[in-house]
């Protein structure tokens, strides 16, 4: 039963060759990395826009009523 886990083919050299053969940046080499990075940068950008908007609202304040 445990042989299925212990006696497995070693895929590390194949994957290492695939990573090292590519000339793209390391963060673009894994599968689905563009999806993950695109999602991360989109959420990061939205967070930064929200932060800047909030800071703008705080600095400008409300007009004073007379």
C-alpha positions as CSV (number, residue, x, y, z in Angstrom):
1,X,0.0,0.0,0.0
2,X,2.8,2.5,0.8
3,X,4.7,1.5,-2.3
4,X,2.5,3.7,-4.4
5,X,3.8,6.7,-2.4
6,X,7.4,5.6,-2.0
7,X,8.1,4.0,-5.4
8,X,7.2,7.0,-7.6
9,X,9.0,8.3,-10.6
10,X,11.1,11.4,-9.9
11,X,9.9,14.4,-12.0
12,X,12.2,16.9,-10.5
13,X,14.9,16.8,-13.2
14,X,12.3,17.2,-16.0
15,X,10.7,20.2,-14.3
16,X,14.0,21.7,-13.4
17,X,15.0,21.5,-17.1
18,X,11.8,23.2,-18.1
19,X,12.3,26.0,-15.6
20,X,15.9,26.6,-16.6
21,X,15.3,26.4,-20.3
22,X,12.8,29.3,-20.3
23,X,14.2,32.8,-20.7
24,X,11.1,34.5,-19.1
25,X,11.3,35.9,-15.6
26,X,11.0,33.3,-12.8
27,X,7.6,34.6,-11.7
28,X,6.1,33.9,-15.2
29,X,7.5,30.3,-15.5
30,X,5.0,28.3,-13.5
31,X,1.7,27.3,-15.0
32,X,-1.2,29.8,-14.3
33,X,1.3,32.4,-13.0
34,X,-0.1,35.1,-15.3
35,X,-3.5,34.5,-13.9
36,X,-2.2,34.7,-10.3
37,X,-0.1,37.8,-10.9
38,X,-2.9,39.5,-12.9
39,X,-5.3,38.9,-10.0
40,X,-2.8,40.1,-7.5
41,X,-1.9,43.3,-9.3
42,X,-5.6,44.1,-10.0
43,X,-6.5,43.8,-6.3
44,X,-3.4,45.7,-5.3
45,X,-4.2,48.5,-7.8
46,X,-7.8,48.7,-6.5
47,X,-6.5,48.8,-2.9
48,X,-4.1,51.6,-3.7
49,X,-6.8,53.6,-5.6
50,X,-9.1,53.2,-2.6
51,X,-6.3,54.3,-0.2
52,X,-5.5,57.4,-2.3
53,X,-9.2,58.3,-2.6
54,X,-9.6,58.0,1.1
55,X,-6.6,60.2,1.8
56,X,-7.9,62.8,-0.7
57,X,-11.2,62.8,1.1
58,X,-9.6,63.2,4.5
59,X,-7.3,66.1,3.4
60,X,-10.0,68.0,1.5
61,X,-12.5,67.7,4.3
62,X,-16.1,69.0,4.1
63,X,-17.1,72.5,3.3
64,X,-17.9,74.6,6.4
65,X,-21.6,75.6,6.7
66,X,-22.5,79.1,7.8
